[in-house]
Each structure stands twice: as C-alpha cells, then as structure tokens.
Amino acid sequence: MELIALLSSGKGTWAQVSGLIKKEEWDNIFLIGDEFAEKFTTDKKHEFIRIDTDQKIMEIKDTLMKKLKGKINGIEVALSIASGSGKEHMALISALLSLPVGIRFAVLTQEGIVYL
C-alpha cells in the first residue's frame, strides 16, 4: 500500500508522520506540504509534493491531482491528515477521490498502525 501524508501545521504532527513511515514497508510514500515542510527528513525513499497553502482550495486540489495522477498503483492509499488545516484536508481528499483512488485513514497508536 502507498502512504500519502500531509505535513503542515499542528504541534507534534510530524512525529506522527515519521512514525507511520518507519513502522511499515510502503510501496510508495508521498509527502505533501509547503516550503517549510520540505525540511522534514526521512531515510526512506519518498516523493515530496509542494503545495502553496495560500492558494484557494480548488487550486490546491488541481495541483495535487496533476502531481499525483498516474503515480498511485493500487486502488486505495493509506492517508495521514493528522497535520494540516481543514482546507488542506478537503483539497487532498477531494483530489484523491477524483483520481479516483480509495482512502484508508492511517494513524499510529501505541498498538501500531491503525486504519480507520
């Protein structure tokens, strides 16, 4: 399964994404965020997709659709939106469903990764 994770605002949310990346062997990892989020580091191979969070929601959605189109191999992805704003969440979820691809929300708990 592929992991798509939003890296944005929210205290401690980058640790959630880092834990998800480390706890699973993902087929592909797509990290999404603004210029500041490019500072996030991981040893695992990934693709960073830069978005401008000051854009309108439809512009963010269109950017994500263009940058993700043809790159997702399965019929569903693990999605982490522990980080970010409602506008960013809606743009990302809408883009994924429009591709179309199914989503399974992924969260790291003390028991491991849980799909909601």
Secondary structure as GFF3:
##gff-version 3
##sequence-region A 1 116
A	DSSP	beta_strand	2	7	.	.	.	ID=ss1
A	DSSP	alpha_helix	13	23	.	.	.	ID=ss2
A	DSSP	beta_strand	29	33	.	.	.	ID=ss3
A	DSSP	three_ten_helix	36	39	.	.	.	ID=ss4
A	DSSP	beta_strand	47	50	.	.	.	ID=ss5
A	DSSP	alpha_helix	57	68	.	.	.	ID=ss6
A	DSSP	beta_strand	76	80	.	.	.	ID=ss7
A	DSSP	alpha_helix	86	98	.	.	.	ID=ss8
A	DSSP	beta_strand	102	109	.	.	.	ID=ss9
A	DSSP	beta_strand	112	115	.	.	.	ID=ss10
###
